[in-house]
């Protein structure tokens, strides 16, 4: 009797704040996506193979107060802009490492396949340049296009290539890192740049040219414009915001920037978790 005399309190129910929905355009869509749309209680990330899910459910989500964003790396004109540098935290070297790993694994350089030392030198160089830009450059210059510009200053003109191997020869980027070392001797970028010099040795110019080849797909006006700013607002997927968020990611067509999609998911999870 003592049990029934106590006031009744309903059990606490924990709901998912965000939901990552992986489904196709057929029965999977009916079993997973439609119930999530009906509940209207979570933010959604939906890999969309051919755009059918967006066509079926995008308008309904907007009517229900969702902010709908689309990522389409095959057609930049139909995609929200994405800048990976927007989600690099100053105190996390792992964020830069994930970006560098995505670039190296998703592009092709000029090094011999399986040459671990050559690839390591490329990784050290990219880490140094990206770290410098993300921590020292003004906000408008924090994008992949600025990495390409720094690469161009590191590759000498044809008439000047013989002087490149002189110990006293220095290009503009060398002076930039020397100035940074004077101000911040223990800076991540300074240490990575020094390791690049040590690892590459006499193949430093080859490593630089290989990295430039990897970044060549980004060196177009359309790609630079797309990766220069960020419209995805991945931070807004938190349920505490005034609107709910639905992100459709087209994954059906193969292209030069398919490797960006796994990087996007990685940065999304790091941002939310």
matplotlib code that plots the C-alpha trace (Angstrom):
import matplotlib.pyplot as plt

x = [0.0, 2.9, 3.9, 0.6, 0.5, 3.6, 3.0, 3.5, 6.3, 6.6, 9.9, 12.4, 12.6, 15.9, 15.4, 18.1, 19.1, 20.6, 20.0, 22.2, 19.8, 21.4, 18.8, 18.0, 15.1, 12.9, 11.7, 14.5, 13.2, 9.7, 11.1, 13.6, 13.3, 9.5, 9.1, 11.9, 10.1, 6.8, 8.4, 10.1, 12.1, 15.7, 18.2, 18.8, 21.8, 20.7, 23.1, 21.0, 22.2, 20.4, 18.4, 15.1, 14.9, 15.3, 12.6, 10.2, 10.8, 12.6, 9.5, 7.7, 10.7, 10.8, 7.0, 7.7, 10.3, 13.4, 16.4, 17.3, 20.8, 22.2, 25.7, 26.4, 30.1, 29.4, 27.5, 28.7, 25.9, 23.3, 25.2, 25.7, 29.3, 31.6, 34.8, 36.7, 38.8, 35.7, 35.8, 39.5, 39.9, 43.1, 43.9, 43.3, 46.1, 44.0, 41.5, 44.3, 45.6, 42.2, 42.0, 45.5, 44.7, 41.6, 43.5, 46.3, 44.0, 41.6, 44.1, 47.0, 50.5, 53.7, 55.5, 56.3, 53.4, 54.2, 57.1, 56.3, 59.0, 57.8, 54.1, 55.2, 57.0, 53.9, 51.8, 54.3, 54.2, 50.4, 50.1, 52.5, 50.8, 47.2, 48.2, 49.8, 46.8, 44.2, 46.0, 47.8, 46.0, 43.0, 39.6, 39.0, 42.2, 41.4, 40.6, 42.2, 42.9, 45.4, 47.3, 47.6, 48.9, 51.6, 52.6, 53.0, 55.5, 57.5, 58.0, 60.7, 60.5, 62.3, 65.3, 65.6, 65.4, 69.2, 69.4, 66.7, 69.2, 71.6, 71.7, 71.4, 68.3, 65.1, 61.6, 58.8, 57.3, 60.7, 60.8, 57.2, 58.0, 61.2, 59.2, 56.7, 59.5, 60.9, 57.4, 56.3, 59.2, 57.0, 54.3, 52.9, 53.4, 57.0, 57.8, 56.0, 57.8, 61.1, 60.2, 59.2, 62.7, 64.4, 62.2, 62.2, 65.9, 67.1, 63.6, 62.0, 61.1, 59.6, 57.5, 56.2, 55.3, 53.6, 51.5, 50.6, 49.5, 47.2, 45.6, 45.2, 41.5, 40.9, 42.8, 39.8, 37.6, 34.5, 36.2, 37.9, 34.6, 32.9, 35.5, 36.2, 33.2, 30.9, 27.1, 26.4, 26.5, 27.1, 27.2, 23.5, 22.5, 22.3, 18.7, 19.0, 18.8, 15.4, 15.1, 15.8, 18.3, 18.2, 21.3, 21.1, 24.4, 24.4, 26.7, 25.6, 28.0, 31.7, 33.9, 37.1, 35.7, 34.1, 36.7, 35.3, 32.1, 33.8, 35.7, 32.4, 30.9, 34.1, 33.9, 30.2, 30.7, 33.6, 31.5, 28.5, 30.3]
y = [0.0, 2.3, 2.0, 3.3, 6.2, 7.7, 10.3, 8.8, 10.2, 9.1, 7.6, 9.8, 9.1, 10.0, 10.9, 11.1, 14.6, 13.8, 11.0, 9.7, 8.0, 5.6, 4.4, 3.9, 5.2, 2.1, 0.1, 1.4, 4.9, 3.8, 2.0, 4.5, 8.0, 8.4, 7.6, 10.1, 12.8, 12.1, 12.3, 15.7, 15.3, 15.0, 16.5, 14.3, 13.5, 11.5, 10.0, 10.3, 8.2, 9.9, 12.7, 10.8, 11.2, 14.9, 15.0, 12.9, 14.4, 17.8, 19.9, 18.2, 18.8, 22.5, 22.8, 21.3, 23.9, 22.1, 23.9, 21.8, 21.8, 19.8, 18.7, 17.7, 17.5, 16.5, 19.8, 22.7, 25.0, 22.8, 22.4, 24.4, 25.6, 23.6, 24.8, 22.2, 24.9, 26.2, 23.1, 23.0, 23.8, 25.6, 23.3, 20.0, 18.7, 15.7, 17.9, 18.9, 15.3, 14.1, 16.7, 15.9, 12.1, 12.7, 14.7, 12.2, 9.1, 10.7, 12.3, 11.1, 12.5, 12.0, 9.8, 6.1, 3.9, 2.6, 5.0, 5.6, 8.2, 10.3, 10.2, 11.1, 14.1, 15.2, 14.8, 16.9, 19.6, 19.8, 19.7, 22.6, 24.8, 24.0, 24.6, 27.9, 29.1, 27.9, 29.6, 32.6, 33.7, 36.1, 34.4, 35.3, 33.3, 30.2, 27.8, 25.3, 28.0, 29.7, 26.4, 26.3, 29.8, 29.0, 25.9, 28.1, 30.3, 27.2, 26.0, 28.1, 29.3, 27.2, 29.5, 29.5, 25.7, 25.3, 27.7, 25.8, 23.2, 25.8, 25.8, 29.6, 29.6, 30.6, 31.2, 33.3, 30.4, 29.8, 33.4, 33.1, 30.0, 31.6, 34.7, 32.4, 30.5, 33.7, 34.6, 31.1, 28.6, 25.6, 26.2, 23.0, 24.3, 25.2, 21.7, 20.0, 22.2, 21.3, 17.6, 18.0, 19.5, 16.6, 13.8, 15.1, 15.9, 16.3, 15.4, 18.4, 19.9, 16.6, 16.5, 20.0, 19.3, 16.1, 18.0, 20.6, 17.8, 16.5, 19.9, 20.6, 19.6, 22.4, 24.9, 26.0, 29.0, 26.9, 24.7, 27.6, 29.5, 26.4, 25.6, 29.3, 29.7, 27.5, 27.4, 24.0, 25.4, 22.0, 23.5, 24.3, 20.6, 20.9, 20.6, 23.7, 25.9, 27.4, 25.2, 21.6, 20.6, 18.1, 17.5, 15.5, 14.3, 13.1, 10.0, 8.4, 9.9, 9.3, 12.4, 14.1, 15.2, 12.1, 11.8, 15.1, 13.3, 11.0, 14.1, 15.9, 13.1, 13.0, 16.7, 16.5, 13.8, 15.7, 18.9, 17.3, 14.8]
z = [0.0, 0.6, -3.0, -4.3, -2.0, -3.6, -6.4, -9.9, -12.0, -15.7, -16.8, -18.5, -22.2, -24.1, -27.7, -30.4, -31.2, -34.6, -36.9, -39.8, -42.2, -44.8, -47.3, -50.9, -52.9, -52.6, -49.5, -47.4, -47.9, -46.7, -43.7, -42.4, -44.0, -44.0, -40.2, -39.5, -41.6, -39.8, -36.3, -37.2, -34.0, -35.3, -37.7, -40.7, -42.9, -45.9, -48.5, -51.7, -54.6, -57.5, -56.0, -55.7, -51.9, -52.2, -54.8, -52.7, -49.2, -49.6, -50.0, -47.1, -44.8, -45.7, -45.0, -41.6, -40.7, -41.8, -43.2, -46.2, -47.6, -50.6, -51.3, -54.9, -55.7, -59.3, -60.0, -57.9, -59.2, -57.5, -54.2, -51.1, -50.7, -48.4, -47.0, -44.9, -43.3, -41.5, -39.2, -38.3, -34.6, -33.7, -30.8, -32.6, -34.8, -35.6, -37.6, -40.0, -40.2, -41.3, -44.0, -45.2, -45.2, -47.3, -49.9, -50.2, -50.3, -52.7, -55.2, -57.3, -56.9, -58.9, -56.4, -56.9, -55.7, -52.2, -51.5, -47.9, -47.4, -50.4, -49.2, -45.7, -47.0, -48.9, -45.8, -43.7, -46.3, -46.6, -42.8, -42.5, -45.2, -44.0, -40.4, -41.3, -43.2, -40.6, -37.7, -39.1, -42.3, -42.2, -42.3, -46.0, -47.0, -45.0, -47.9, -50.2, -52.9, -50.6, -50.2, -54.0, -54.1, -51.6, -53.7, -56.7, -54.8, -53.8, -57.4, -59.2, -62.7, -65.4, -65.6, -61.8, -61.1, -61.0, -58.0, -56.1, -54.9, -53.6, -49.8, -49.7, -52.0, -50.3, -51.7, -50.3, -48.2, -46.6, -45.4, -44.1, -42.0, -40.7, -39.6, -37.9, -36.1, -34.7, -33.2, -32.3, -32.2, -31.1, -33.7, -35.3, -38.8, -38.2, -36.9, -39.8, -42.3, -40.8, -40.9, -44.6, -45.4, -43.5, -45.0, -48.6, -48.7, -52.3, -53.5, -52.0, -55.4, -56.6, -53.4, -54.0, -57.6, -56.6, -54.0, -56.6, -58.9, -56.2, -55.7, -59.5, -59.4, -57.0, -59.2, -61.3, -61.0, -60.2, -57.6, -55.9, -55.7, -54.2, -51.6, -50.6, -48.3, -46.3, -46.5, -44.8, -41.2, -39.8, -36.3, -36.8, -36.7, -32.9, -31.8, -29.6, -32.7, -33.7, -36.8, -37.7, -40.3, -43.2, -45.3, -48.5, -50.0, -53.6, -53.8, -57.1, -59.7, -59.6, -60.0, -59.0, -55.6, -54.3, -51.6, -50.1, -49.0, -46.4, -45.1, -44.8, -42.7, -40.5, -39.8, -39.2, -36.5, -34.9, -34.8, -33.2, -30.9]

ax = plt.figure().add_subplot(projection="3d")
ax.plot(x, y, z, "-o")
ax.set_aspect("equal")
plt.show()
